[in-house]
Amino acid sequence: MSSFLAPLAVQDLASAVTVDMLVVFVLVLVALVLFATEWFPIDVTAILVMVLLMLLEPWTQISAQEGISGFASPATITVLAMLILSTGINRTGIVQRLGRKMAAFAGSNRHKQLAATIGITGPVSGLINNTPVVAILVPVINDLAHNGKTSPSKLLMPLSFASMLGGTLTLIGTSTNILASDIAAQLGAESPDLDLQAFGMFEFTQLGVVVFAVGSLYLMTIGVRLLPRRIAADEDLVEEYALQEYLADVSVPANSSLIGQTVGEALGDDDLDIDVLQLIRYGERFSDPLARKEIRESDTLRLRTNRETLERIIDAEGLSLSGSPRSEDDLHPGEEEPVLVEVVIPSGSFLVGETLTSSTFRQRYDANVLAFRTRGDVVRDRFEDIRIRVGDTLLVQAPPDSLTRLVENEDFIVAHEFDEVTYRDEKIPFAVAIIVGVVALPALNILPIVVSALAGVVAMVFTGVLKPTELYSSVEWNVIFLLAGVIPLGIALQQTGAAALLGDAVASTAAFLPVIGVLWVFYLATGLLTSVISNNASVVLMIPVAASAAQSIDASAFAFVLAVTFAASTAFMTPVGYQTNLFVYGPGGYRFSDFLRVGAPLQFLLSIVTVLGIAFFWGLGA
């Protein structure tokens, strides 16, 4: 019994801390602060941590070879391959086709809409990486909501949550599972008495099914009542973004000083913060590019600017106010070009870390940005120099050909479906067969998952599902660099004894908690950590600690690793806890508090269900 309850006293813990541990703890703290504050992109933070670990080798015990080992990790390679496979599925349009069938089934029935959203998203997210699934379905669900007279706010958060729930069904449902599997295998190889090994394809499917069922039931009953109605079902984008005060039509009288100048010469000064959206001349409308269009008498210029700037330019240039668009119909009567859409910035986009000015977004896509939504706040002017982050949403006005280019570009999620986009429908049988093979071969212990995933990539290229040139653009390189950067941090925690020390500290709760209580503590701690930093980073930090704690109290290391994995894969409480939450943040018009109100009860409910499920299916004894 004394070996079962051998927690260190507080003073013993303090005396057990070495200089090596302190250095690693400081690096962990630095990483947590940088991940939480997003002062740098998460991949840059991960690489910084990796470099610091190697520079401080005498204390971190991380050699150059171990520092870069994350790039050769089976988890990193598997995630890379799965991202490519997900793009191949996207190119065939099969998920979009499922989405349209879902929309046809649901119609305007709100309960059917929610059930269809969860019912399609969850199972699909178990077969391909859940992050691309949400990126694919955001425009489908957004259109379903508007066409079915339902607020998008009522469906988009469930879309994200359902994808996380579905990601727990199989090993390949989320990068978190793949990374956790790899870390477990490493720990098992280093300490055979832990009895840890890589997860099988359906290792935890039975628990995943329970979690998915309970989570779905919550979303269909309690969650739907807690979800806000931030965007009215019949509200167009001009009204949604409250742009009425920032749009105006001005006429050019005979005595105006603008006559004879080009639009670029007259109003192209960035300091003015004015966008010329259209030039209307005798009923004919001209859109981008307008910079070289000469202004003539009686022209009408449609502007986006604030009232103060508008009044100043009217007085200075002798213009007269002739109207103000109040809705999309006013902005584009008769659905004429150009079109107004929301564009969400996913991870891996070239825009992340850039500004609209530095990225030359307007010039590249002949597009005007009318508003900018970042972390729940809407900015309607002076947004040219705001640094763009993952999940930010741009309200873009552009001609259809430019929007088609945006839709087909992996750097954007356009929150509206376009018929002009062509898919490789004829390749659907090949894509489905390849995914089945990728899942089946590891499940039957014929090939490791990393080999089957890479073989699937090759098969998609050979069968024409993907073009060779699409391989590199398919990969979210920030995710790959994140994994490669944080994996050595987990190794440092293990090698310096820092993980064992933290594990003993948490294991000390066994003096007054049963084993299942300690397991629950790890679930809650991982959930809270994942709410402020990357889910992959939290897995790297928590799994070695959880395994050490389990060893200290003579419990099942697998049970503790699984609790951490599930907690990191289901981060509902904040929009920054999981990428898919960021994808729906803008289009749903959500506030930060909305995720806490809907997600916190679900997180707490699943903490109990998951811990009890682990105890039921696998037991807690070593």
C-alpha positions as MATLAB code, in Angstrom:
seq = 'MSSFLAPLAVQDLASAVTVDMLVVFVLVLVALVLFATEWFPIDVTAILVMVLLMLLEPWTQISAQEGISGFASPATITVLAMLILSTGINRTGIVQRLGRKMAAFAGSNRHKQLAATIGITGPVSGLINNTPVVAILVPVINDLAHNGKTSPSKLLMPLSFASMLGGTLTLIGTSTNILASDIAAQLGAESPDLDLQAFGMFEFTQLGVVVFAVGSLYLMTIGVRLLPRRIAADEDLVEEYALQEYLADVSVPANSSLIGQTVGEALGDDDLDIDVLQLIRYGERFSDPLARKEIRESDTLRLRTNRETLERIIDAEGLSLSGSPRSEDDLHPGEEEPVLVEVVIPSGSFLVGETLTSSTFRQRYDANVLAFRTRGDVVRDRFEDIRIRVGDTLLVQAPPDSLTRLVENEDFIVAHEFDEVTYRDEKIPFAVAIIVGVVALPALNILPIVVSALAGVVAMVFTGVLKPTELYSSVEWNVIFLLAGVIPLGIALQQTGAAALLGDAVASTAAFLPVIGVLWVFYLATGLLTSVISNNASVVLMIPVAASAAQSIDASAFAFVLAVTFAASTAFMTPVGYQTNLFVYGPGGYRFSDFLRVGAPLQFLLSIVTVLGIAFFWGLGA';
ca = [
       0.000    0.000    0.000;
       2.906    2.334    0.718;
       4.158    1.909   -2.861;
       0.659    2.721   -4.114;
       0.531    5.952   -2.149;
       4.033    7.345   -2.368;
       3.419   10.998   -3.065;
       6.181   13.436   -2.341;
       5.555   16.113    0.244;
       5.712   19.720   -0.927;
       9.162   20.203    0.537;
      10.347   16.945   -1.057;
       9.083   18.149   -4.428;
      10.935   21.429   -4.052;
      14.162   19.675   -3.109;
      13.783   17.280   -6.049;
      13.816   20.108   -8.604;
      17.117   20.261  -10.500;
      18.567   23.055  -12.612;
      17.798   21.015  -15.733;
      14.143   20.794  -14.733;
      13.966   24.502  -13.993;
      15.310   25.347  -17.445;
      12.723   23.073  -19.093;
       9.934   24.500  -16.907;
      10.929   28.021  -17.971;
      10.820   26.966  -21.632;
       7.397   25.401  -21.083;
       6.184   28.636  -19.480;
       7.573   30.680  -22.391;
       5.824   28.363  -24.839;
       2.512   28.592  -22.966;
       2.635   32.398  -22.871;
       3.493   32.675  -26.570;
       0.852   30.127  -27.600;
      -1.818   31.847  -25.516;
      -1.002   35.433  -26.533;
      -0.264   34.671  -30.220;
       2.510   37.263  -30.243;
       4.031   35.055  -32.924;
       2.306   32.498  -35.163;
       2.108   29.143  -33.364;
       4.489   27.450  -35.798;
       7.096   30.171  -35.259;
       6.712   29.750  -31.486;
       7.201   25.987  -31.847;
      10.365   26.404  -33.902;
      11.661   28.992  -31.405;
      11.158   26.493  -28.560;
      12.905   23.796  -30.608;
      15.916   26.053  -31.223;
      16.125   27.078  -27.554;
      16.040   23.426  -26.507;
      19.064   22.698  -28.714;
      20.946   25.848  -27.689;
      20.459   24.953  -24.020;
      21.468   21.311  -24.512;
      23.620   21.100  -21.335;
      20.422   21.623  -19.301;
      17.617   20.422  -21.582;
      19.520   17.264  -22.659;
      18.239   17.795  -26.203;
      20.904   17.201  -28.828;
      20.674   18.597  -32.342;
      19.509   15.208  -33.595;
      16.779   15.016  -30.950;
      15.851   18.660  -31.562;
      14.967   18.020  -35.189;
      13.543   14.548  -34.581;
      10.036   15.967  -34.775;
      10.431   16.371  -38.541;
      11.051   12.634  -38.882;
       8.393   11.627  -36.361;
       5.813    9.136  -37.681;
       3.141   11.434  -36.225;
       4.340   14.426  -38.250;
       4.591   12.418  -41.480;
       1.209   10.776  -40.906;
      -0.499   14.117  -40.283;
       1.146   15.520  -43.418;
      -0.148   12.593  -45.468;
      -3.646   12.834  -43.967;
      -3.868   16.526  -44.849;
      -3.044   15.665  -48.455;
      -5.590   12.833  -48.486;
      -8.232   15.203  -47.098;
      -7.526   17.627  -49.941;
      -7.967   14.789  -52.415;
     -11.398   14.063  -50.938;
     -12.188   17.786  -51.170;
     -11.207   17.898  -54.858;
     -13.751   15.208  -55.725;
     -16.589   17.171  -54.122;
     -17.930   14.131  -52.279;
     -18.294   15.967  -48.949;
     -20.014   18.879  -50.695;
     -22.362   16.397  -52.354;
     -23.197   14.885  -48.963;
     -23.799   18.417  -47.707;
     -26.276   19.156  -50.486;
     -28.157   15.931  -49.777;
     -28.203   16.980  -46.140;
     -29.652   20.367  -47.096;
     -32.316   18.731  -49.258;
     -33.251   16.401  -46.384;
     -33.358   19.155  -43.754;
     -35.183   21.864  -45.702;
     -36.418   24.574  -43.341;
     -36.940   22.243  -40.355;
     -34.483   23.464  -37.702;
     -34.322   20.150  -35.848;
     -33.563   18.308  -39.088;
     -30.957   20.924  -40.011;
     -29.134   20.434  -36.710;
     -29.462   16.643  -36.821;
     -28.162   16.534  -40.395;
     -25.251   18.834  -39.563;
     -24.153   16.623  -36.671;
     -25.001   13.356  -38.438;
     -22.902   14.138  -41.522;
     -20.009   15.962  -39.871;
     -19.280   13.463  -37.092;
     -18.851   10.219  -39.082;
     -16.978   11.947  -41.913;
     -14.584   13.491  -39.358;
     -13.734    9.986  -38.173;
     -12.514    8.997  -41.637;
     -10.613   12.098  -42.728;
      -8.966   14.803  -40.662;
     -11.693   16.832  -38.944;
     -10.167   20.269  -39.634;
     -10.564   20.082  -43.459;
     -14.069   18.662  -42.979;
     -15.173   21.850  -41.232;
     -13.421   24.012  -43.832;
     -15.345   22.169  -46.559;
     -18.714   22.313  -44.779;
     -18.715   25.931  -43.528;
     -20.150   27.282  -46.825;
     -22.573   24.357  -47.101;
     -23.968   24.881  -43.585;
     -23.979   28.662  -43.969;
     -26.084   28.405  -47.122;
     -28.284   25.736  -45.528;
     -29.019   28.101  -42.646;
     -29.844   31.122  -44.804;
     -31.881   29.143  -47.328;
     -33.722   27.350  -44.528;
     -34.519   30.606  -42.695;
     -32.333   29.654  -39.716;
     -29.696   31.773  -38.030;
     -26.204   30.488  -39.031;
     -25.276   30.938  -35.354;
     -27.535   27.997  -34.544;
     -25.670   25.567  -36.826;
     -22.038   26.618  -37.221;
     -20.906   26.016  -33.626;
     -22.522   22.544  -33.655;
     -20.657   21.927  -36.934;
     -17.340   22.570  -35.200;
     -18.267   20.638  -32.060;
     -19.547   17.665  -34.086;
     -16.268   17.516  -35.995;
     -14.357   17.292  -32.707;
     -16.700   14.609  -31.420;
     -16.307   12.695  -34.679;
     -12.533   13.029  -34.472;
     -12.579   10.736  -31.413;
     -13.991    7.826  -33.445;
     -10.729    6.669  -35.050;
      -6.984    7.167  -34.901;
      -6.978    9.382  -38.014;
      -9.908   11.588  -36.997;
      -7.619   14.320  -35.701;
      -3.917   15.119  -35.636;
      -4.128   15.031  -31.828;
      -4.883   11.285  -31.859;
      -2.015   10.577  -34.234;
       0.426   12.596  -32.139;
      -0.767   10.987  -28.886;
      -0.311    7.553  -30.435;
       3.270    8.362  -31.416;
       4.144    9.759  -27.970;
       2.615    6.708  -26.293;
       4.727    4.424  -28.496;
       7.894    6.374  -27.607;
       7.137    6.214  -23.880;
       6.386    2.499  -24.141;
       9.702    1.841  -25.892;
      11.643    3.802  -23.250;
       9.767    2.310  -20.264;
       8.359   -1.138  -21.093;
       6.742   -1.380  -17.648;
       4.290    1.353  -18.749;
       2.792   -1.152  -21.203;
       2.195    1.580  -23.788;
       2.242    1.216  -27.552;
       0.916    2.975  -30.639;
      -2.876    3.108  -30.878;
      -4.668    0.857  -33.308;
      -6.964    2.359  -35.926;
     -10.087    1.531  -33.866;
      -8.358    1.284  -30.475;
     -10.772    3.664  -28.754;
     -13.720    3.646  -31.172;
     -16.128    2.214  -28.613;
     -15.444    5.143  -26.282;
     -15.561    7.548  -29.229;
     -19.034    6.294  -30.149;
     -20.254    6.921  -26.593;
     -18.701   10.398  -26.516;
     -20.162   11.242  -29.928;
     -23.622   10.006  -28.928;
     -23.668   11.903  -25.620;
     -22.256   15.067  -27.217;
     -24.793   14.900  -30.052;
     -27.661   14.447  -27.619;
     -26.458   17.474  -25.648;
     -26.242   19.635  -28.788;
     -29.717   18.544  -29.912;
     -31.351   19.297  -26.541;
     -29.512   21.582  -24.118;
     -26.960   23.059  -26.505;
     -29.513   24.265  -29.038;
     -31.215   26.267  -26.302;
     -27.942   27.852  -25.178;
     -26.815   28.750  -28.692;
     -27.261   32.466  -29.447;
     -28.949   33.924  -32.502;
     -26.221   36.403  -33.358;
     -27.128   36.639  -37.043;
     -30.725   36.920  -38.173;
     -31.756   34.315  -40.735;
     -32.978   36.950  -43.206;
     -30.158   39.414  -42.568;
     -27.880   40.167  -45.497;
     -24.176   40.896  -45.136;
     -24.489   44.683  -45.298;
     -26.948   44.585  -42.411;
     -25.020   41.897  -40.511;
     -21.830   43.944  -40.526;
     -23.746   47.221  -39.928;
     -22.099   48.819  -42.941;
     -24.895   51.282  -43.694;
     -22.964   54.148  -42.109;
     -19.815   53.265  -44.056;
     -21.239   53.124  -47.582;
     -22.190   56.156  -49.658;
     -22.833   57.270  -53.232;
     -21.412   60.648  -54.205;
     -22.035   62.545  -57.444;
     -19.382   64.498  -59.329;
     -20.765   67.931  -60.301;
     -19.340   70.103  -63.089;
     -17.220   72.188  -60.719;
     -15.559   69.254  -58.916;
     -11.758   69.204  -58.820;
     -11.818   65.423  -59.396;
     -12.872   65.721  -63.039;
     -10.069   64.612  -65.330;
      -8.223   62.664  -62.642;
      -8.130   58.888  -62.439;
      -9.749   57.182  -59.493;
      -6.297   56.185  -58.240;
      -4.964   59.749  -58.454;
      -8.033   61.271  -56.818;
      -8.845   58.823  -54.040;
      -6.037   56.267  -53.978;
      -4.186   57.758  -51.019;
      -4.082   55.097  -48.284;
      -4.200   57.794  -45.604;
      -7.734   58.660  -46.726;
      -9.050   55.166  -45.939;
     -11.467   55.289  -48.891;
     -12.338   52.397  -51.200;
     -14.087   53.135  -54.491;
     -16.360   50.123  -54.975;
     -18.041   51.183  -58.203;
     -18.151   53.978  -60.736;
     -21.613   54.537  -62.215;
     -21.862   56.485  -65.484;
     -25.228   56.989  -67.189;
     -26.558   53.752  -65.691;
     -23.506   51.682  -66.605;
     -21.570   50.288  -63.656;
     -17.812   49.803  -63.628;
     -16.064   47.751  -60.956;
     -12.460   46.704  -60.328;
      -9.945   47.556  -61.507;
     -10.908   51.222  -61.237;
      -7.579   52.865  -60.398;
      -6.973   54.029  -63.989;
     -10.566   54.961  -64.739;
     -10.895   58.691  -65.441;
     -13.570   60.557  -63.478;
     -16.027   62.614  -65.520;
     -18.809   65.069  -64.812;
     -22.033   63.469  -63.511;
     -20.262   60.241  -62.520;
     -21.432   58.589  -59.314;
     -18.801   57.014  -57.066;
     -19.794   54.332  -54.586;
     -17.481   54.626  -51.581;
     -16.616   52.739  -48.410;
     -15.373   55.093  -45.732;
     -16.368   56.525  -42.376;
     -18.635   59.572  -42.098;
     -15.894   61.906  -40.953;
     -13.718   61.148  -43.986;
     -16.757   61.289  -46.281;
     -17.698   64.763  -45.102;
     -14.118   65.937  -45.479;
     -13.778   64.636  -49.051;
     -17.181   66.062  -50.062;
     -16.177   69.514  -48.837;
     -12.666   69.375  -50.288;
     -13.553   68.030  -53.741;
     -16.946   69.650  -54.301;
     -18.912   66.387  -54.344;
     -22.536   65.869  -53.392;
     -24.052   62.988  -51.454;
     -26.565   61.171  -53.640;
     -27.479   58.096  -51.633;
     -26.400   55.349  -49.247;
     -26.767   51.602  -49.909;
     -28.686   50.004  -47.035;
     -28.546   46.345  -48.099;
     -26.933   43.937  -50.549;
     -29.772   44.581  -52.993;
     -28.935   48.287  -52.928;
     -25.249   47.551  -53.277;
     -25.726   45.203  -56.227;
     -29.210   45.645  -57.725;
     -30.459   42.734  -59.780;
     -27.619   40.499  -58.476;
     -25.236   42.134  -60.885;
     -21.490   41.868  -60.415;
     -19.584   42.036  -58.170;
     -20.574   39.656  -55.361;
     -20.321   40.116  -51.604;
     -19.077   37.171  -49.474;
     -17.351   36.341  -46.205;
     -13.863   34.873  -46.458;
     -12.414   33.013  -43.444;
      -8.643   32.728  -43.027;
      -7.638   29.120  -42.206;
      -4.362   27.976  -40.695;
      -1.652   27.749  -43.328;
      -2.987   30.702  -45.327;
      -0.342   33.026  -46.705;
      -2.336   35.885  -45.139;
      -1.660   34.745  -41.554;
       0.744   37.232  -39.998;
       0.328   39.637  -42.919;
      -1.812   42.755  -43.300;
      -4.084   43.629  -46.216;
      -1.455   46.128  -47.297;
       1.588   43.854  -47.046;
      -0.203   40.915  -48.667;
      -1.406   42.989  -51.673;
      -4.702   41.127  -51.317;
      -6.688   43.689  -53.312;
      -4.326   43.641  -56.255;
      -4.063   39.853  -56.354;
      -7.807   39.236  -56.405;
      -9.300   42.498  -57.742;
     -11.247   42.540  -54.473;
     -12.352   45.179  -51.991;
     -12.486   44.393  -48.284;
     -15.485   46.177  -46.746;
     -15.137   44.970  -43.152;
     -12.857   42.871  -40.998;
     -14.008   40.566  -38.199;
     -11.316   39.482  -35.748;
     -11.918   37.523  -32.527;
     -15.561   38.603  -32.448;
     -14.947   42.319  -33.062;
     -16.021   43.966  -36.332;
     -13.714   46.646  -37.756;
     -15.252   48.755  -40.527;
     -12.476   51.220  -41.233;
      -8.725   51.602  -40.792;
      -8.198   47.845  -41.065;
      -5.470   47.916  -43.744;
      -2.652   47.454  -41.238;
      -4.286   44.998  -38.819;
      -2.228   41.803  -38.621;
      -4.355   38.885  -39.816;
      -4.784   35.798  -37.622;
      -6.258   32.343  -38.157;
     -10.051   32.551  -38.024;
     -10.272   36.213  -39.000;
     -13.098   36.907  -41.446;
     -13.006   39.384  -44.311;
     -16.147   40.770  -45.921;
     -15.062   40.839  -49.551;
     -16.595   42.400  -52.644;
     -15.246   40.940  -55.878;
     -16.381   39.854  -59.354;
     -17.401   36.186  -59.751;
     -14.181   35.137  -61.496;
     -12.116   36.459  -58.581;
     -14.379   34.705  -56.086;
     -13.970   31.442  -57.983;
     -10.212   31.804  -57.599;
     -10.678   32.419  -53.878;
     -12.882   29.324  -53.522;
     -10.350   27.124  -55.301;
      -7.453   28.475  -53.207;
      -6.476   26.548  -50.052;
      -5.612   29.891  -48.420;
      -9.291   30.794  -47.965;
     -12.607   29.412  -46.780;
     -15.326   31.231  -48.703;
     -18.492   30.975  -46.612;
     -20.799   30.534  -49.593;
     -21.076   27.828  -52.243;
     -20.534   28.650  -55.914;
     -21.809   26.591  -58.809;
     -18.876   27.739  -60.942;
     -16.452   25.580  -58.961;
     -15.735   22.288  -60.711;
     -15.005   19.059  -58.854;
     -13.479   15.798  -60.053;
     -16.671   13.818  -59.629;
     -15.414   10.993  -61.809;
     -12.625   10.357  -59.293;
     -14.970    9.749  -56.336;
     -14.736    5.908  -56.569;
     -10.923    6.082  -56.539;
     -10.851    8.506  -53.604;
     -13.275    6.405  -51.544;
     -11.360    3.202  -52.288;
      -8.060    4.836  -51.296;
      -9.432    6.118  -47.984;
     -10.912    2.683  -47.229;
      -7.507    1.154  -47.923;
      -5.718    3.699  -45.744;
      -8.064    2.838  -42.867;
      -8.251   -0.922  -43.419;
      -4.561   -1.800  -43.833;
      -3.462   -0.518  -40.393;
      -6.671   -1.849  -38.810;
      -5.782   -5.349  -40.080;
      -2.152   -4.923  -38.930;
      -0.923   -5.250  -42.504;
       0.826   -1.845  -42.627;
       1.635    0.879  -40.098;
      -0.591    3.947  -40.432;
       2.290    6.128  -41.638;
       2.999    3.720  -44.511;
      -0.647    3.294  -45.520;
      -1.213    7.069  -45.425;
       1.811    7.768  -47.638;
       0.757    4.955  -49.975;
      -2.663    6.589  -50.165;
      -1.052    9.875  -51.229;
       0.830    8.114  -54.021;
      -2.345    6.303  -55.096;
      -4.271    9.589  -55.274;
      -1.647   11.058  -57.581;
      -1.494    7.967  -59.807;
      -5.289    7.790  -60.127;
      -5.626   11.523  -60.866;
      -7.552   12.370  -57.695;
      -4.782   14.879  -57.004;
      -2.338   16.580  -59.316;
       1.354   16.455  -58.314;
       1.419   20.257  -58.105;
      -1.356   20.171  -55.482;
       0.605   18.121  -52.964;
       2.493   21.019  -51.430;
      -0.457   23.403  -51.305;
      -2.513   20.681  -49.584;
      -0.343   20.698  -46.481;
      -0.979   23.087  -43.601;
       2.700   23.695  -43.053;
       2.138   25.606  -39.837;
       0.652   22.410  -38.322;
       3.662   20.384  -39.488;
       6.141   22.892  -38.045;
       4.105   23.042  -34.846;
       4.344   19.271  -34.420;
       8.035   19.211  -35.305;
       8.728   22.039  -32.872;
       6.844   20.797  -29.805;
       7.769   17.103  -29.980;
      11.321   17.796  -28.641;
       9.749   19.677  -25.728;
       8.014   16.476  -24.679;
      11.323   14.620  -24.955;
      12.990   17.231  -22.735;
      10.256   16.875  -20.111;
      10.858   13.144  -20.084;
      14.670   13.089  -20.144;
      15.239   15.730  -17.475;
      12.795   14.097  -15.081;
      10.473   17.112  -15.201;
       7.553   14.957  -16.359;
       8.121   12.482  -13.527;
       8.273   15.314  -10.999;
       4.991   16.809  -12.226;
       3.482   13.347  -12.351;
       4.414   12.717   -8.741;
       2.939   16.085   -7.778;
      -0.413   15.237   -9.365;
      -0.200   11.675   -8.048;
      -0.086   13.114   -4.535;
      -3.811   13.798   -4.919;
      -4.234   10.013   -4.618;
      -3.863   10.544   -0.869;
      -7.423   11.869   -0.803;
      -8.780   10.940   -4.270;
      -9.454    7.514   -5.789;
      -7.600    6.617   -8.984;
     -10.604    7.593  -11.075;
     -10.529   11.011   -9.371;
      -6.871   11.507  -10.314;
      -7.753   10.501  -13.879;
     -10.529   13.109  -13.880;
      -8.072   15.755  -12.661;
      -5.859   15.048  -15.681;
      -8.830   15.301  -18.031;
      -9.865   18.668  -16.593;
      -6.298   20.008  -16.536;
      -5.756   19.028  -20.185;
      -9.089   20.561  -21.197;
      -8.257   23.863  -19.514;
      -4.753   23.906  -21.016;
      -6.086   23.165  -24.501;
      -8.527   26.056  -24.158;
      -5.651   28.547  -24.261;
      -2.932   26.804  -26.304;
      -2.767   24.402  -29.220;
      -4.355   20.988  -28.693;
      -1.235   19.324  -30.081;
       1.001   21.262  -27.710;
      -1.142   20.284  -24.718;
      -0.882   16.590  -25.665;
       2.913   16.834  -25.890;
       3.092   18.466  -22.463;
       0.501   16.367  -20.645;
       0.984   12.783  -21.851;
       4.467   12.270  -20.310;
       3.195   13.766  -17.045;
       0.065   11.606  -17.111;
       2.073    8.437  -17.767;
       4.435    9.249  -14.870;
       1.514    9.942  -12.536;
      -0.112    6.629  -13.477;
       3.145    4.825  -12.761;
       3.446    6.546   -9.371;
       0.048    5.314   -8.207;
       0.304    1.914   -9.885;
      -2.503    2.724  -12.327;
      -2.941    2.057  -16.044;
      -0.772    4.419  -18.081;
      -2.964    3.717  -21.119;
      -6.036    4.980  -19.250;
      -4.299    8.239  -18.352;
      -2.907    8.747  -21.863;
      -6.351    8.151  -23.333;
      -7.962   10.679  -20.958;
      -5.443   13.329  -22.036;
      -5.989   12.500  -25.719;
      -9.775   12.803  -25.501;
      -9.584   16.002  -23.447;
      -7.260   17.635  -25.983;
      -9.444   16.514  -28.897;
     -12.608   18.066  -27.460;
     -11.782   21.699  -26.669;
     -15.181   23.390  -26.658;
     -14.798   26.248  -24.186;
     -12.956   28.874  -26.232;
     -12.740   29.759  -29.920;
      -8.929   29.534  -29.796;
      -8.829   26.064  -28.237;
      -9.314   24.277  -31.550;
      -8.868   25.372  -35.176;
     -12.389   24.396  -36.189;
     -13.830   26.810  -33.613;
     -11.910   29.625  -35.271;
     -13.327   28.667  -38.677;
     -16.914   29.225  -37.492;
     -16.181   32.166  -35.170;
     -16.610   34.871  -37.834;
     -19.364   33.409  -40.060;
     -21.420   32.609  -36.944;
     -21.025   36.140  -35.592;
     -20.119   34.627  -32.225;
     -18.653   36.286  -29.171;
     -15.932   34.718  -27.049;
     -18.436   34.109  -24.245;
     -20.728   32.075  -26.526;
     -18.214   29.227  -26.649;
     -17.901   29.242  -22.867;
     -21.679   29.216  -22.357;
     -22.313   26.333  -24.761;
     -18.981   24.533  -24.503;
     -18.283   24.507  -20.757;
     -21.298   22.332  -19.795;
     -20.468   19.978  -22.680;
     -16.814   19.786  -21.627;
     -17.808   19.013  -18.038;
     -20.363   16.412  -19.135;
     -17.848   14.660  -21.380;
     -15.189   14.723  -18.656;
     -17.441   12.470  -16.587;
     -18.553   10.317  -19.534;
     -15.003    9.834  -20.808;
     -13.463    8.981  -17.449;
     -16.262    6.538  -16.620;
     -16.021    5.085  -20.125;
     -12.278    4.493  -19.782;
     -12.813    2.771  -16.441;
     -15.612    0.629  -17.917;
     -13.911   -0.422  -21.167;
     -10.289   -0.804  -20.033;
     -10.142   -0.539  -16.256;
      -7.755    1.636  -14.274;
      -5.370   -0.905  -12.788;
      -1.854   -1.309  -14.135;
];
